[in-house]
Amino acid sequence: MELSFSMMNTVVCVVGVIVMIYGWRFFNWVWLKPKKMDKFLREQGLNGNPYKFLYGDMKEMVQMTADAKLKPINLTDDIVPRIMPFLYNSAKTYGKGKNFYTWMGPRPFVHVTEPALIRQILANYSQFQKINGGNPLAKLLARGLVDVEADQWAKHRKIINPAFHVEKLKHMVPAFYISCSEMINKWEELTKEKSCEVDVHPHLQTLTSDVISRTAFGSSYQEGRKIFELQKELAALVIKAFQSIYIPGSRFLPTKSNRRMKEIDRDVRATINKIINKRVTTMKAGESSSDDLLGILLDSNYKEIKQKGNTNFGLSTEEVIEECKLFYFAGQETTANLLVWTMILLGQHTNWQDRARDEALKVFGKRKPDIDGLNHLKIDWEG
């Protein structure tokens, strides 16, 4: 009986110590460390909102974004306060044209706006390294080149570079043309009977995803489309998760959102892996690699390994999968948004719209666009 009582006391003491240790770590994470970093950043000459317990600036950021989206916007309005109201307000209040910081929960984010400093950071990739941490769910979207450091970054970039040489991109122009023609045909159908308003953004999202599917996976572009749809759903789930505080370890909880994100990740990896295995099999059989991004990447990777005589100098199948995912994540949404913004600017400046149209008709007439003709298009916003 005395032994049992002694053991119980021991267990209680051990549990108490564990609770105290993790309680201290949590308190340090959500309060002591952020307050020290806040003081340190101010001593370095940076300014930002004072740290708020646990949430930092996130509540204000989400609220300002929601409020901005409720207001109508005209073509002549400044777009920046609409799409990033919190950062716009913080830059005016604390940045004054230079650098400032904001709080994503207990983590400070330093926003660099000085071109010379940005150039210095990007040039010294070994000194200014990416900081792992924050919300690890972001890694589900894509890692690859955007995530690796130092020598690994140099290796990835060397192997990937051939996929973006001009000579390789020339062969992809027909794929661009097919995707653009399909979109224009849909618009012509919509306006056949009478003029109407068309929300072009979803059409341009489809266009960019279709172009990436064709140019990244060639004959397997239907499977590429499936990857895009899954990545799009995953991005929405990750962004939703970003709008709340990430508690370390919470990604392992069997919530509906976590289960779905992991399921999508497995499906995307399985689909890309299947496409890669098909290509590797054909390459081993002596067939030439395709001129799509995946074929060029695999060929460049194979040559690097063969030249160095060691697989460590090449990319693993897992790394190739991550680079393929990055093609989608980094290329699709950004390109679609750039096209929308270009159309907005052309709507604001109709004289440039007329000049661009006249030049395109002069260079191509009724011919299909080709790489040589595209090189003769000289009208730009600097003129």
JOJO-V926616 format. One record per run of one state. SS is the DSSP state (h for helix, s for strand, l for the rest). FROM is the first residue (numbers start at 0). TO is the last residue. Records with the same first field share a line. If there is no record, write none. Layout:
BEGIN
SS->FROM-TO + FROM-TO
END
This chain:
BEGIN
l->0-0 + 43-46 + 48-54 + 56-56 + 70-78 + 83-83 + 95-98 + 104-105 + 111-113 + 123-134 + 140-142 + 146-148 + 164-164 + 170-171 + 190-198 + 242-248 + 252-254 + 284-291 + 308-309 + 313-315 + 348-348 + 364-369 + 374-382
h->1-42 + 57-69 + 79-82 + 84-94 + 114-122 + 135-139 + 143-145 + 149-163 + 165-169 + 172-189 + 199-241 + 249-251 + 255-283 + 292-307 + 310-312 + 316-347 + 349-363 + 370-373
s->47-47 + 55-55 + 99-103 + 106-110
END
